[in-house]
Amino acid sequence: MTHSSAVAARIPATLAPGRLSPTAAFYLQASITVSFLAGSSAPTPIYPLYQQEWGFSPIAITLVFGIYALAVLSALLVFGRLSDHIGRRPVLLAATAAQAVTMLLFATAGGLAGLITARVIQGISTGAAVAAVGAGLLDLNRERGASANAIAPTLGTALGGLLAGFAVQFLPGPTQLVYLFLCGVFILQGVGVLAMPESITPRAGALRSLQPQLGLPTATRAPFLFALPALVATWALAGFYGSLAPMLIRALSGLNSPLLGGLALFVLAGSGAAAILLTHRHSPRAMMTRGTPSLFIGVATTLAALPYHSPVLFFVGTAIAGFGFGASFQGAVRAVVLNAAPHERAGVLSVVFVVSYLAMGLPAILAGYHLAHGGSLFATASEFGAFVMGLAALALLGAHVKTNVPNPVCGEAKIAMKSC
């Protein structure tokens, strides 16, 4: 039985009235990832307004950013495997409802404590959802689901940063309007999830799955080790832009423009999405061997813009680095998740995202600590960028190491980085 026919066997040929078709369910779940990541990046262009209004220091920005990443990590460790047992729908219903509440908390926040509270709840609901929705996409279409798991986070990050930057620059009530809009989106998506058919059969062990663990099925371990440097490099880059890009743009351009801060995230994630579309037919190894050099060159170009105070060079480097981000991350995701069986997918994706969010959050917190203790912005950015470049070089070396692993999806021994 092919994967497509297996999915068809789980979903009735004649859907009950009001139920979404598998195609509609696929796009709904992809949109949930987009909106969750848009919500996570939306505060970035607004941070300067919070600074002006509430008077907190630069380390507070990186603290808020890092707390979100740590909340995601905690949720992934506790809830990451839950949807493999109770189904995708219950987890996504709870997560979309929590995200809608979170947006209201952002819109009504009156100080740093309110902002941190909103970020913690947002991180927990995102961590609970990303593994479930990612696995749900793979349930419905293994190949397209792998691509969607790579492109949806980058697209969401791009749209969230640009939307918030535009709102801050041109619209009234920017610290409320963008969150109220996203709240409405999450409510509509929750209604969609109610009409979505379940893509797996629930099984026992839900309570046991809540015990934090980071185990991987045997078939995914070698591909995961291969993909690890690329995962860390790409998400450390995301942390670099999420925590430092708005301040760097202000320093380079001399303009206090929130739209420019949002545009930096949009260029990074938008070029990443383009890379995913352009390379999706390549093997995971080929994706990473093309992506990691672009990531290295892009960060080097971005850093070269700093002493010249050149916003143009900064955005050129951002676009190149973004291409590397998209290609490398897609290759890493495909190398790992295509080796997982259906009831292992959410657990495997939770491990992938635990590593990703650690790579994004910890360097950002360290950068904020360095700034708070007298480090200059450009020196901190240069050290952070050099760290990402080193990881990219390591990932490029790793992409040339051939590893033979058994692939349960293909049913025979394959080179881990080859496409089935």
Secondary structure, DSSP 8 states (H G I E B T S, - for coil): --HHHHHHHHS-SS--TT---HHHHHHHHHHHHHHHHHHHHTTGGGHHHHHHHH---HHHHHHHHHHHHHHHHHHHHHHTTTHHHH-HHHHHHHHHHHHHHHHHHHHH--SHHHHHHHHHHHHHHHHHHHHHHHHHHHHH-HHHHHHHHHHHHHHHHHHHHHHHHHHHHHSS-HHHHHHHHHHHHHHHHHHHHHTS--SS---S-HHHHTS------HHHHHHHHHHHHHHHHHHHHHHHHHHHHHHHHHHHH----HHHHHHHHHHHHHHHHHHHHHHTTS-HHHHHHHHHHHHHHHHHHHHHHHHHT-HHHHHHHHHHHHHHHHHHHHHHHHHHHTTS-GGGHHHHHHHHHHHHHHHHHHHHHHHHHHHHTT--HHHHHHHHHHHHHHHHHHHHHHTTS--EEEETTTTEEEETTS--
